[in-house]
Amino acid sequence: MSTTEPDALLGPADIRELAAALGVRPTKQRGQNFVIDANTVRRIVRTAEVRPDDVVVEVGPGLGSLTLALLEAADRVVAVEIDDVLAGALPATVAARLPGRVDRFALVHSDAMLVTELPGPAPTALVANLPYNVAVPVLLTMLERFPSIERTLVMVQAEVADRLAARPGNKVYGVPSVKANWYADVKRAGSIGRTVFWPAPNVDSGLVSLVRRTEPIRTTASRTEVFAVVDAAFAQRRKTLRAALSGWAGSAPAAEAALTAAGISPQARGEALTVEEFAAIAENKPEPSA
């Protein structure tokens, strides 16, 4: 049985009307661009492969365009919203548009970076139009804190989408690429034009799919230890790893010893390494000399 109700989703006129009633003007500071096209949110839900038994967490629901489409498809939706006005208005929008699904919706009024627990059953999916300025830290934080999230689909700035999904050797491969790959298999899942947003951004957007690894990366190093190597390697990405990791290891010779022990050329650069290779370097960090 479909849970769709007639005209439940928001169109351009609905969005502007809601925003006007609330006195909301999208702010650059929070990277807010509201989706005004119902077909786009349907496409996002379809691409995310949201199932009827999914518990979906959405970060930055805004006026509720994507929230409503998720509620039609999932068992339950938990929306995390930092903005006072938007957080205050969203439950009423859900009640007005999808009255039959109200009991399946929960709102967390908070900064997503500060959320450590969510109400109700553990989330199985993360689907969000992430604010451009905090997309990567929010994504990585949610994956770290909520290991039950198996599938993620986020809409981000196209350039950020490229970086997240980049493979070793690609010129945009960097810290976000490696850290996302620690948690999941990452790939580009489509492009989104500018006209589906209000206000229309100056950049294109992209969809990124992340499917959590069923087996964590095999390493004796902790995530924190591996990420410290990644951060050091890309802080000076033009340098060889022998030079870039000298601060992390304590000296250039110590960095060379760790790299050699991990089976990696000291002359290599961070952009050539897989997440598994960064883990191997972390495992071989030399003990600090007394």
Secondary structure per residue as TSV (DSSP state, phi and psi in degrees):
chain	resnum	aa	ss	phi	psi
A	1	M	-	360.0	130.5
A	2	S	-	-76.6	142.7
A	3	T	-	-97.1	3.2
A	4	T	-	-66.5	136.8
A	5	E	-	-113.2	150.2
A	6	P	T	-54.4	130.9
A	7	D	T	53.0	34.8
A	8	A	-	-67.9	-32.6
A	9	L	S	-79.9	156.4
A	10	L	-	-89.1	135.5
A	11	G	-	-105.4	179.6
A	12	P	H	-54.9	-43.3
A	13	A	H	-66.7	-39.9
A	14	D	H	-61.7	-44.0
A	15	I	H	-62.1	-47.4
A	16	R	H	-66.5	-37.6
A	17	E	H	-64.8	-45.5
A	18	L	H	-61.3	-46.5
A	19	A	H	-61.7	-42.5
A	20	A	H	-64.4	-42.6
A	21	A	H	-63.5	-32.1
A	22	L	H	-91.8	-7.8
A	23	G	T	68.5	31.0
A	24	V	-	-92.0	128.1
A	25	R	-	-120.5	122.5
A	26	P	-	-55.5	134.4
A	27	T	-	-107.8	140.2
A	28	K	T	-66.2	-34.1
A	29	Q	T	-55.6	-38.4
A	30	R	T	-98.8	6.8
A	31	G	T	62.8	34.8
A	32	Q	-	-85.0	123.9
A	33	N	-	-139.4	114.6
A	34	F	E	-86.2	136.5
A	35	V	E	-77.4	127.5
A	36	I	-	-113.8	9.2
A	37	D	-	-117.0	116.5
A	38	A	H	-63.5	-35.2
A	39	N	H	-64.6	-33.4
A	40	T	H	-67.7	-43.9
A	41	V	H	-67.8	-34.4
A	42	R	H	-62.9	-41.7
A	43	R	H	-63.1	-39.9
A	44	I	H	-62.7	-45.9
A	45	V	H	-62.7	-40.9
A	46	R	H	-64.8	-46.4
A	47	T	H	-65.3	-33.3
A	48	A	T	-74.2	-9.3
A	49	E	T	54.0	45.4
A	50	V	-	-66.3	130.1
A	51	R	-	-106.7	160.6
A	52	P	T	-62.8	-18.1
A	53	D	T	-101.5	5.7
A	54	D	-	-75.3	143.3
A	55	V	E	-106.6	109.1
A	56	V	E	-102.0	132.9
A	57	V	E	-103.0	133.7
A	58	E	E	-120.4	130.0
A	59	V	E	-105.4	129.9
A	60	G	-	71.5	55.8
A	61	P	-	-68.5	-19.2
A	62	G	T	62.9	-125.9
A	63	L	T	-86.5	-8.0
A	64	G	S	108.8	10.3
A	65	S	H	-55.2	-55.7
A	66	L	H	-73.3	-33.7
A	67	T	H	-54.0	-47.3
A	68	L	H	-64.2	-42.1
A	69	A	H	-65.6	-37.0
A	70	L	H	-66.6	-41.3
A	71	L	H	-63.4	-31.6
A	72	E	H	-66.6	-30.4
A	73	A	H	-102.5	-30.7
A	74	A	S	-97.5	170.7
A	75	D	S	-75.2	-37.2
A	76	R	E	-155.8	145.5
A	77	V	E	-128.6	130.8
A	78	V	E	-115.4	118.1
A	79	A	E	-104.6	133.2
A	80	V	E	-110.6	114.7
A	81	E	E	-130.0	129.8
A	82	I	-	-87.4	-30.3
A	83	D	-	-72.9	126.4
A	84	D	H	-59.1	-47.0
A	85	V	H	-68.2	-45.3
A	86	L	H	-65.6	-41.3
A	87	A	H	-63.3	-37.2
A	88	G	H	-68.5	-30.9
A	89	A	H	-89.8	-26.2
A	90	L	H	-60.9	-43.5
A	91	P	H	-58.4	-35.6
A	92	A	H	-69.0	-37.0
A	93	T	H	-63.9	-43.4
A	94	V	H	-63.1	-44.3
A	95	A	H	-62.8	-38.2
A	96	A	H	-73.8	-37.2
A	97	R	H	-92.6	-37.0
A	98	L	-	-133.0	65.7
A	99	P	G	-56.8	-30.7
A	100	G	G	-73.6	-8.9
A	101	R	G	-114.8	5.6
A	102	V	G	-54.6	-39.9
A	103	D	G	-72.9	-5.1
A	104	R	G	-103.9	8.2
A	105	F	E	-119.0	137.8
A	106	A	E	-135.7	143.8
A	107	L	E	-115.1	133.1
A	108	V	E	-114.0	113.4
A	109	H	E	-90.0	94.0
A	110	S	S	-166.3	165.9
A	111	D	-	-76.2	125.7
A	112	A	G	-57.7	-28.3
A	113	M	G	-70.1	-15.4
A	114	L	G	-104.3	-5.5
A	115	V	-	-77.7	123.5
A	116	T	-	-114.4	-13.4
A	117	E	-	-148.4	156.2
A	118	L	-	-125.7	148.0
A	119	P	S	-70.5	149.6
A	120	G	S	81.1	-163.4
A	121	P	S	-62.3	157.4
A	122	A	-	-63.3	139.6
A	123	P	-	-69.7	142.5
A	124	T	-	-106.1	-17.5
A	125	A	E	-145.1	149.9
A	126	L	E	-120.2	122.0
A	127	V	E	-133.4	123.8
A	128	A	E	-159.3	149.0
A	129	N	E	-95.6	94.6
A	130	L	-	-79.3	136.4
A	131	P	-	-56.3	132.3
A	132	Y	G	-54.6	-38.7
A	133	N	G	-78.4	-13.2
A	134	V	G	-128.7	16.1
A	135	A	H	-56.6	-51.2
A	136	V	H	-67.6	-51.1
A	137	P	H	-61.0	-37.3
A	138	V	H	-64.5	-46.3
A	139	L	H	-59.4	-50.1
A	140	L	H	-65.8	-37.0
A	141	T	H	-65.6	-43.6
A	142	M	H	-65.0	-40.1
A	143	L	H	-66.1	-35.9
A	144	E	H	-70.0	-45.7
A	145	R	H	-80.0	-24.4
A	146	F	-	-123.9	78.2
A	147	P	T	-63.4	-12.7
A	148	S	T	-74.7	-13.8
A	149	I	-	-70.4	111.6
A	150	E	-	-90.3	-39.6
A	151	R	E	-127.0	139.4
A	152	T	E	-132.7	138.4
A	153	L	E	-135.3	118.1
A	154	V	E	-121.9	145.2
A	155	M	E	-101.6	122.4
A	156	V	E	-137.6	172.2
A	157	Q	E	-54.5	140.3
A	158	A	H	-54.3	-40.2
A	159	E	H	-63.4	-39.1
A	160	V	H	-68.8	-39.3
A	161	A	H	-59.9	-43.4
A	162	D	H	-62.2	-42.1
A	163	R	H	-66.3	-43.9
A	164	L	H	-61.3	-39.5
A	165	A	H	-92.5	-1.2
A	166	A	-	-65.1	149.0
A	167	R	-	-104.5	161.4
A	168	P	T	-53.7	140.0
A	169	G	T	95.7	-18.0
A	170	N	S	-79.2	141.0
A	171	K	T	-66.0	-19.6
A	172	V	T	-98.0	3.4
A	173	Y	-	-66.6	131.2
A	174	G	S	-164.8	-155.5
A	175	V	H	-54.4	-50.3
A	176	P	H	-59.8	-37.9
A	177	S	H	-61.6	-48.7
A	178	V	H	-68.2	-45.1
A	179	K	H	-67.1	-39.1
A	180	A	H	-63.9	-38.9
A	181	N	H	-71.1	-19.6
A	182	W	H	-60.3	-38.4
A	183	Y	H	-91.3	-33.6
A	184	A	E	-151.2	164.8
A	185	D	E	-84.3	121.4
A	186	V	E	-114.6	134.6
A	187	K	E	-151.2	156.4
A	188	R	E	-69.2	139.8
A	189	A	E	-126.3	20.9
A	190	G	E	133.5	169.9
A	191	S	E	-119.5	152.8
A	192	I	E	-128.6	128.4
A	193	G	-	-74.9	173.6
A	194	R	G	-80.7	-23.8
A	195	T	G	-75.2	-10.1
A	196	V	G	-85.1	-0.7
A	197	F	E	-109.8	154.0
A	198	W	E	-132.3	124.6
A	199	P	S	-69.5	156.1
A	200	A	-	-67.1	124.9
A	201	P	-	-72.8	168.3
A	202	N	S	-87.1	3.0
A	203	V	S	-133.5	158.1
A	204	D	-	-79.7	163.2
A	205	S	E	-118.7	160.6
A	206	G	E	-137.9	154.9
A	207	L	E	-99.1	136.8
A	208	V	E	-123.8	128.5
A	209	S	E	-103.1	133.1
A	210	L	E	-128.4	117.8
A	211	V	E	-108.4	118.2
A	212	R	E	-59.8	140.0
A	213	R	-	-60.1	132.6
A	214	T	S	-73.8	-32.3
A	215	E	S	-114.9	121.8
A	216	P	-	-60.7	158.8
A	217	I	-	-59.0	132.0
A	218	R	-	-80.8	108.9
A	219	T	-	-159.7	150.4
A	220	T	S	-87.2	-9.8
A	221	A	S	-81.2	148.8
A	222	S	-	-79.9	163.6
A	223	R	H	-56.3	-43.1
A	224	T	H	-60.5	-41.6
A	225	E	H	-66.6	-41.4
A	226	V	H	-66.3	-44.2
A	227	F	H	-65.7	-29.0
A	228	A	H	-64.6	-38.6
A	229	V	H	-66.1	-44.0
A	230	V	H	-59.7	-48.2
A	231	D	H	-59.7	-43.3
A	232	A	H	-66.7	-41.4
A	233	A	H	-63.7	-37.4
A	234	F	H	-94.8	-8.6
A	235	A	H	-64.4	-28.7
A	236	Q	T	-133.6	67.0
A	237	R	T	-66.3	-21.4
A	238	R	T	-78.7	-14.9
A	239	K	S	-85.4	158.0
A	240	T	-	-67.1	159.8
A	241	L	H	-63.9	-30.6
A	242	R	H	-58.6	-41.3
A	243	A	H	-80.6	-44.7
A	244	A	H	-64.6	-31.5
A	245	L	T	-96.7	7.0
A	246	S	H	-63.4	-39.1
A	247	G	H	-66.1	-42.0
A	248	W	H	-64.0	-41.0
A	249	A	H	-87.1	-19.4
A	250	G	S	110.1	-23.0
A	251	S	S	-171.5	164.9
A	252	A	H	-64.5	-43.5
A	253	P	H	-61.6	-36.6
A	254	A	H	-66.6	-38.4
A	255	A	H	-63.6	-42.2
A	256	E	H	-62.2	-41.0
A	257	A	H	-63.1	-42.5
A	258	A	H	-64.3	-42.8
A	259	L	H	-64.2	-45.9
A	260	T	H	-62.2	-42.9
A	261	A	H	-63.0	-30.5
A	262	A	T	-85.6	-2.4
A	263	G	T	78.3	27.2
A	264	I	-	-120.3	136.7
A	265	S	-	-63.8	130.3
A	266	P	T	-62.8	-17.4
A	267	Q	T	-89.0	-5.5
A	268	A	-	-68.5	165.1
A	269	R	-	-116.9	156.8
A	270	G	G	-54.0	-34.8
A	271	E	G	-69.2	-7.5
A	272	A	G	-95.5	-8.0
A	273	L	-	-98.0	145.1
A	274	T	-	-83.4	168.0
A	275	V	H	-63.5	-34.1
A	276	E	H	-63.9	-37.2
A	277	E	H	-70.0	-37.5
A	278	F	H	-62.1	-38.4
A	279	A	H	-64.1	-39.1
A	280	A	H	-64.4	-37.7
A	281	I	H	-64.9	-45.2
A	282	A	H	-58.1	-38.6
A	283	E	H	-63.7	-27.1
A	284	N	T	-104.2	20.8
A	285	K	-	-61.2	129.4
A	286	P	-	-69.5	148.6
A	287	E	-	-67.8	137.8
A	288	P	-	-62.5	135.5
A	289	S	-	-75.5	142.8
A	290	A	-	-66.4	360.0
